[in-house]
Amino acid sequence: MDKTAMLTLDGKSYTLPIIAGSEGERAIDVSTLRNQTGCITLDEGYGNTGSCRSQITFIDGEKGILRYRGIPIEELAEKSTFVEVAHLLIMGRLPNSPELRYFSDLLTDNELLDEAMKHHFEGFPAHAHPMAILSAMINAASCFHPELLTDRQHDCFLVQAARLLSKVRTIAAFAYRKSRGLPAIYPKPELKYTANFLHMMFSLPNRDYALTPEVVRALDLLFLLHADHEQNCSTATVRMAASSHANLFASAAAGVCSLWGPLHGGANQAVLEMLQAIHQAGDDGSRFIAAAKDKHSGKRLMGFGHRVYKHYDPRAKIIKRACDEVLAELHISDPLLDIAKHLEEAALRDPYFIERKLYPNVDFYSGIIMRAIGIPVEMFTVVFAIGRMPGWIANYKEVMESSARICRPRQIYTGPTLDHYTPLKERK
Ligand code: CMC
């Protein structure tokens, strides 16, 4: 295979190196292009741009493959847990027993928020969206750890990582309690990561939430399946912030803001709202599909389509199966699941979706599981954010350990050419 690419421009030829990844993907290295030719590359939406080299997650969107540190997502979903996977992503390997015990202890030791932070929660209006609270409070939490602001190398990165991963769960639960006017419930050190989140979400001061293994397992699986997804919008945001040497908490808070949008993590909330609207309208989904195909309707089939997957999203396959299992275990029959399945079948037969290679993505069925286990719809994207945290942390670490320059794209300016200031009274 060629090791270089030739570019001809204005009658001159330039040689550009080809970079190959460990799975055979290839890229043309254009890092010297502007110096050599005066030209930049333009790729709005970055569909053809590799922004970094990374050893964390591999996706083959044509084949529907997703691996964390080389391990297929299907194997992890079946055999592992969210905390193990967080260690895998952040430290690059599955933990052995002492490492897992150490990491779990760190998570427990860091589960509390500084009491002063409780006043910040009070300042938010009732019904504030928990994603707004989450990003603000992650940033606020950095103020209670001044070493984050000064110590760029972090003596022990795992301690900082565990601190963020543990506190984000407490912040998320407190944000929900605040949005419902309920008192905050403190974490219990004897509970594991996911069980503790459910406890802080749903226990009352006078009555503990009854944890069931089915519910804990289902939520842990959702966290695990969301844990990383290479250079998606929010992870790219985290890396962008990290490249300016912003601290870990600030970079993660930026990731939360990017994740919130309905084309990204906010799609899980949008899917459920779409299914509810279809249900209330008495539509079996056919009318909605027709609208989603009409560019003027302003509607899209939420939970469908993906920039990278041109095949079934492997996470969606696992979640769809889990959905059936969880609803059966909990003896729940949800009409929204029937609508979702009907929408999927109809879309996968429809030439519009076939031609554009639009398949269900991770968000299509996840909301139905969350609804079944009692997570309110405005918390769906927060659950995604907790799940994605290990991926953001691992990507942050990779940036900090590299000698990468600050991320600073260029642009093609299309505004007015030189103009001059017009005094106010002469303006039309
Ligand atoms: N419903 C109807 N048409 C769609 C959809 C959809 N869900 N998704 C893409 N299309 C059409 C789009 O209109 C375009 O058609 P045409 O070629 O005729 O102009 C074509 O398919 C390509 O779409 P695109 O918008 O250029 O694709 P993209 O790679 O820029 O966007 C996406 C990817 C995920 C933002 C998009 O598919 C979408 O908006 N999906 C719905 C929102 C959603 O489910 N987001 C979650 C993504 S997965 C998890 C995550 O990232 O958080």
Residues whose N, C-alpha, C, O or C-beta is under 5 A from the ligand:
A	BS01	CMC	P262 L263 H264 G265 A267 A292 R300 L301 M302 G303 F304 G305 H306 R307 R356 N361 V362 D363
